[in-house]
Amino acid sequence: MKKLALPALLSLVLAACSSTGTDTASQVEDRSGAGVTTVTAGSPSGSGIAALTDPNNILSKRSVFFDFDSYVIKSEAKPLVEAHARFLVQNPQMKMLIQGNTDERGSREYNLALGQKRADVIKQALMLLGAKEAQIESVSLGEEKPRCDAASEACYAENRRGDMLYSGEF
Amino acid sequence: MTRFLTAFRLLLVLALASLAFGARAQLSIEITGAGASRFPVIIPIFENEGQLPNSVTDVVRADLDRSGLFRLVDLGPLALPESVMPDLPAMRGRGADAVLTGSVIALGGGRYDVRFRLFDTQKQLELGAMAMPMMASQNRLIGHRIADFVYEKLTGQPGYFSTRVAYVIKSGTNYELQVADADGMNAATALRSREPIISPAWSPDGQRLAYVSFEQKKPIVYVHTLATGQRRVVANFKGSNSAPAWSPDGNQLAVVLTKDGQSQLYILNADGSGVRRLASSSGIDTEPFWGNDSNIYFTSDRGGSPQIYRISAGGGSAQRVTFDGSYNVTPRLSADGTLLAFITRNAGRFQVAVQDLATRQTTILTDSARDESPSFAPNGRMILYATESGGRGVLSAVSSDGRVKQRLTVQAADVREPAWGPQPRQ
């Protein structure tokens, strides 16, 4: 088992190192977190879940944020998308649901379409990085399920996002 | 005027208290702006109305007053029988340009006849007369019809007091799709859900609502027959299904589907069969509205920002309709095809605007910041829309010239997604 898991462990470590923009401390913690999960990743099912919920692992972060009326993934979100793409590639049995959301301003129907567009661009980015289409479903919640309820720019920004959820989380 | 409003509010309070449905979910209406010159009219209490459990006259008065086009001239408690010619010069002397006289006649067995006549005090002539049979419980229905009669005789346009409105109430995590009379009374819940309900759209015959429900954890389009509560899924394809719009003949729906990629326009039969694509674009196409002019108006970001376009319901190429600003959405065409209402972003505020399609002149009608979902009254005179007041969702109505303003609120709940129903068949 350990022998089988080792290549996967290595690839995760390399992946963590290749991410840019994370500080050294968090990379060290990422690596230890990834090491623990890779051992479980060798088992046929339920693999990798620990990394997904380890607050020190970038994979625990699930939200990609957008500007108003935009469906362009900002450069600061790229390391997060890359990390999840690698996870999907390494865990082909894992399925992801992406939920696109918008802030509450403007038309509900346009926002439903905009949320879909946001979920779709995340899906496309993950697929460009090697994830399989069959692993990912993209849906929109529009402005209907705000995470933050106040009418403030901070709340609007929090609600303009796509969430990447794995099997068992939705 | 103030006295009348007080009486109207008292009536509302009594109605609220007596409704088993619960006061929480009742719409109440407040007039926040009126026409510059309101037409002065005398409407004395209908003769022998006291034999009815509830007043017809109060309903007529409230409707006409709320329209913002009329000013009720008080004549005191005196009734003017329908059978007697009123002293028109005297009425004119009191400042009224029109007088409505009426009588209630018992026919036995709980049935009544309401007879009424409308007079022009300037021209000194009768404008029309009618008799309507009614049961004792039908005071609101008959009152709305009489108000429609007066409105049409004095403005030349059909009234809208006998119409109904649909809207969604959100209370906590509960959603209710409700239908009420245009004055907010007789609210009834058509659908309760723990998941969002959006985009209700009335069938042209007023019998059915199409809407989007998230009850299956994704947007699916349903058609709901109000009288029976029967529901049918008409669009449940892979991805999202939304934004239903009825064809003027009620046989087809335009919808937005993502089954082939991003949000695009499709047409299907009202039973869900025969889905076919209407248009193709590289961006978002959504919010179709099927006009009586056989064009489908819709929102698209194909030009880089959301703008309104139109395309023939038979297909073809789309024409851009809005050019001012970077966010124009939710097109709704008046029944006569002359006015397009939509939401525009104006200096960061989302407001109701109308474009005169002949002159391309656009006017912003509101000064609020969070307007959504405009919906024309069948006569094109008023626009109902959702907005926000005091941190809560409320409905408002504005006349298409921007002068008359009303607010409709529900206590302790958000109300949104209004849709003004068609003129009922009588």
Interface residues (C-beta under 8 A of the other chain):
Chain A: D69 E104 R105 G106 S107 R108 E109 Y110 L112 A113 L114 Q116 K117 D120 S138 V139 S140 L141 G142 E144 K145 A151
Chain B: P196 I198 S199 F214 K218 P219 G239 S240 S242 A243 V256 T258 G261 Q262 S263 I284 D285 T286 E287 T299 S305 P306 Y327 V329 T330 I343 R345 F350 R370 E372 S373 E388 G391 E417
